[in-house]
Amino acid sequence: MRDDDTDPQTGLAWRYRPAPEGAAPGEGILAVVFSQVRVPPGRFGLERLFAQTRHACLFLNGPDADWYRSCDDAVDRAIALACDRSSPQRIHYYGASKGAYGALVTGLRRGDGEIHAFGPEFRLGRPGTQSGQVMDEDPDARDPLSMLQETSDGPAVHLLFGIFDAVDAEGAARCLQGDLPARARPLTLRSSHASHDHLYSLNIIRKLITRFDRDLGTLCAERGLVADHAAGDIARFAEAGAEFAAGRPNAALALENDPYTACNPGLGLLVAEALIGAGDFDRAESRLAATQAFIDSDPVLGNLPKRWRKHLWRTRLSARRAAGDAQGYDRLREEARSRYPEDEAFARDDGCNDACGTATAS
């Protein structure tokens, strides 16, 4: 096998990168890094990040529509090659989103390495999920959480969830409410689905992967990122999100006055989107404004991934446009521009006078 190749049967691509010169053979780490979704062929997710470490690395990228469901043999061959080249003392399986699923099913199946999985999906292809954008629902796909519950012995399994995302919230709730073995280390974060990007921006990821000898929970707690939300609250958000994604908004609408809506920005956004769908634009704006105020009041939340924060503003703008409120639209647009001056979409927006069907007040 070559160090850089693609399996013709499954489309799984791999790239082996040896440890830098000077790293002691047989004493180091092999990092098996699974690419996230939407990484184009010929490239590998997180490759530049891990290139700065002293580990031997095996980068894997499978077709998005497969989600690492049918490439076990190819993965094992690539790992065998990497182990033969590096003679590692420790193996770490690592991935985010799609990559988290690959890291979990591989690490749990093999049982020979620690696992770090950021935002994994346990049930693939359902509405509202990342996997659902590239595949139909697959009830026969392996459920990593069930695999974990059936394998109590083995290296640590770190499961990280951004509970401002309804799909992550479901995974977190299942972990918190399930009977997990002692080696499972679930961590609920005050973050979005892109929690890996969030932790990277705070330099937590670099500290973690340098030697894989730092406690991730401690690193996150030091930055105020660990969420101590009740499992029942998280589960309620997850259920409402799943219902909304399936075209049933009533569960989200019923949470408009739920106290948890005030302290989980993801739930606040979900409720607002349900209100917009119901044509109640003013109540939606009230909820979105309160959610933004909550974020602004908390320095930790000010570092949420920028794409997520911008989505909240785009939702506010679309609601004002739909309401025909040109004055309110223009006010929000100017505030969005001041917050995100680099965003070309906000900069190009000329207002909603025509779309709103009304003139901006002078």
Residue, then its C-alpha position, 0 to 999 in steps of 0.5 A: m500500500r502507498d502512503d497516499d492512496t484511495d480505496p477503489q471500492t469505497g472511495l476512502a482516501w488516506r494520507y500517512r504523514p510520519a512523525p517529524e524527524g527527531a521523534a522517537p520511534g515506538e514511543g510516540i502517538l499515531a493520530v488517526v484523523f477522520s475528515q469532517v463533511r464537505v472536505p473535497p477529494g484530495r484534501f483532508g480535514l484538520e491536516r494543517l492543524f495536526a501538521q504542527t504536532r510531532h505525531a505520526c498522523l493518518f488522515l482519512n476522508g470518505p465520501d460524504a454520502d457514506w459517512y464512514r459506514s461501509c469502509d471498515d476494511a479499507v480503514d483497517r488496512a490504512i491503520a495497519l500501514a500507519c502502524d507498520r510505518s510508525s510503531p506507535q505506543r498510543i493511538h488516538y482516534y479524532g474527528a468532528s461531525k462526520g469525522a466524529y462518527g468515523a472516529l467513534v465507530t472505528g475506535l469502538r470497533r477496534g478497541d485499541g485507542e482513545i477517542h475524541a469525537f466532537g459533535p457526533e451523530f448517533r442516528l444518521g440521515r434524519p431531518g435537520t442533521q448534517s448527515g441528512q443533507v447527504m443521505d436518506e435516513d439509515p435505521d441500519a447504520r451503527d449507533p456509536l452510543s449503543m456500541l459504547q454501552e456494549t463495550s465497557d472496557g477499553p480506552a477513554v471515549h471523549l464525547l463533546f456536544g455543543i448544546f446550542d444545537a438541537v442535534d448535538a443536544e439530542g446526543a448529549a441528552r442520550c449520554l446524560q440519561g443513558d447508562l454509560p461505562a466509566r470510560a465514557r467522558p461526555l462533555t456538554l459545551r456552551s457552544s454550537h455544533a461547530s464546537h471544535d472550531h470554537l475550542y480551536s479559536l480559544n487555543i484549547i484544541r492546540k493544548l489538547i493535541t500537543r501530547f494528548d495529556r491534558d484533561l479536556g474538561t478542565l481546559c473547557a471549564e477554565r474558559g467557562l465553556v462547560a454547560d451545567h444544564a439539566a439533562g431534561d432541559i437539553a432533551r426538551f430542546a432536542e425533541a423540539g428541534a427534531e420535530f421542527a426539522a420534520g415540519r412539525p413546529n408545535a413543540a418549539l412554539a410551546l417552548e416560547n415561555d419556557p425558562y430554558t429558552a432564556c438561557n440556551p440561545g439555540l433554543g431561543l433561535l429555534v423558537a423564533e424560527a418557529l414563530i416566523g414560520a407561523g407568521d408571528f414576526d414581532r414575537a420572533e423579533s422579540r425572542l431574537a433580540a432577547t437571545q442576542a442580548f443574552i449573548d452580548s451579556d456573556p463574554v464566553l458566548g461572544n466567542l461562539p463561532k461567527r457563522w452561528r452568530k451571523h445566522l442569528w442576525r440573518t434570521r432577524l433580517s429575514a423576519r423584518r423583511a417578511a414583516g414588511d418593516a423596512q425601518g426595522y430592517d434597515r436598523l438591524r442591517e446597519e447594526a449587523r454591518s457594524r458588528y461584521p464589517e468584513d461580511e460582504a453579504f451584509a455590505r452588499d445589502d441595499g435594504c428591503n424597500d422593494a421587498c417590504g413594499t414600504a418606504t423607509a421612514s425619513 
